[in-house]
Amino acid sequence: MLATVAQFAATTDKAANLKAAADLVATAAARGSDLVVLPENSMYTNPDPLADVSGDAEAVDGPFATAIAALAKEYGIAVVAGMTEAAADGSGKPSNTVLAVDRAGEQFGVYRKVHLYDAFGYRESDRIQAQPAKALTFTLDGLTVGVMTCYDLRFPEMARFLVDAGAEAVVVPAAWVAGPVKEDHWTTLLRARAIENTVYVLGCGQTGPVSCGQSAIVDPMGQIAASAGETPGVASAVLESARVAEVRAKNPSLANRRFSVTFD
């Protein structure tokens, strides 16, 4: 399976964001990709930490989700993309949600962010509602893929939760805020989650000026197979179940584990 991480900087202009996403999906498809991962909050991003984003939230069958599904079907490519999802009852805080759509434009499912970014002077929980942990996995071309979002990467239990659900690759749509040593944290954590779980990890972040980009695909041995740098663009790599099996035979850390993951 050829997978692509496709990074850009989303803004408060939904139409411009969708145009950027569509161009990146087209680029990934032109490379022959089977899967393209777009960043967290691809639909709408307001950099103001005090902004109320509930008025711009949409349902998972709303305009943005419908457009992503149409792109997947048009180009015959599976798409993972982040959005802000309106509360089901029309009131309360929205969710930070990731859509996963198959080649036919049908949803594999959605993942709603568990760990909110209340760190480094930022409080995502002031405007977003955390959701209970539910593993979203889907199988594409024989490879099982799990989904998490941005700050989830800092919690090793989250990746292990997805691996326990069968994931051989983990996708991480993100808007990893730039700052001192933050880029190093991003790359280090992507590699750590790959090494400790013997899985591929595909991190796709928004680019500057707010976020750091540096989207990357890491193989199950922790080697960076592809990276996209700081500016908008794409990076691609081949993912193989056989490679996961090979690494797990050499490094049977999952088989040797003595602890299980539980959630409150």
ABEGO torsion letter per residue (X at the ends): XBBBBBBBBBBABAAAAAAAAAAAAAAAAAAGBABBBBBBGAABBBABAABBAAAABBBAABAAAAAAAAAAAAAGBBBBBBBBBBBAAGBEBBBBBBBBBBAAGBBAEBBBBABBBBBGGBBAAAABBBBBBBBBBBBBGGBBBBBBBEAAAABAAAAAAAAAAGBABBBBBBBBBBEBGAAAAAAAAAAAAAAAAGBBBBBBBBBOAABAEGBBBBBAAGBBABBAEABBEBBBBBBBAAAAAAAAAABAAAAABABBBBBX
